[in-house]
């Protein structure tokens, strides 16, 4: 695990985007799994800017969905897929055949899990997976207590996820279940990048990096990944022992 502390959210986002861009330049057919949410928003804006300036070509990349609220589709503004189309896929012109997301309105969600598992298997591995970290340490919708041995699965959302998830919607929504790639997918990815910013994430970042790996804090699995990176800003790093020693 390599930890990089950047000055602020802007620098963290720029650094993350450059990592992705450099990788795609070297690996034009990369398989990318991208999280939705507020944290990666500016990272995606930098990817769009790089595309517009012809610095990188994403046309041969494959994009895999990380997670989604069950029953809330692309047409709804609060969905992860809507966010990714709006901030990244449409601006850089990703072809529909290169996007693989869960059909969260399917009557057979287990079949959807197997379908996405098979897509990833056929692609061999995810090249880069971008992960935000929940206030309770969840990755995707892998909630505290989840088995590290799971592939894609449906999950009952934690109370924290239900409450925090409301911020993505203009009106209150009933958020009971999520569908997500499993911890096994994360561990099997070639490179895993966890990003976090802001003082509100300082506590969970400290636990993620400094405490032992446990499924009670799923984000700690980043420590045992074969090639993992943590990109955070100074506010999110505030509770880390190394950071406090350097910034007394």
Buried (B, 14 or more C-beta within 10 A) or exposed (E): BEBBBBEEBEBBBBBBBBBBBEBBEEBEEBBBBBBBBEBBBBBBBBBBEBBEEEEBEBEEBBBBBBBBBBBBBBEBEBBBBBBBBEBBBEBBEBEEEBBBBBBBEBEEBEEBBEBBBEBBEEBEEBBBBBBBBBBBBBBBBBBBEBEBEBBBBBBEBBEBBBEBBEEBBEEEBEBEBBBBBBBBBBBBBBBBBBBBBBEEBBBBBBBBBEBEBBBBBBBBBBBEBEEBBBBBBBBBBBBBEEBEEEEE
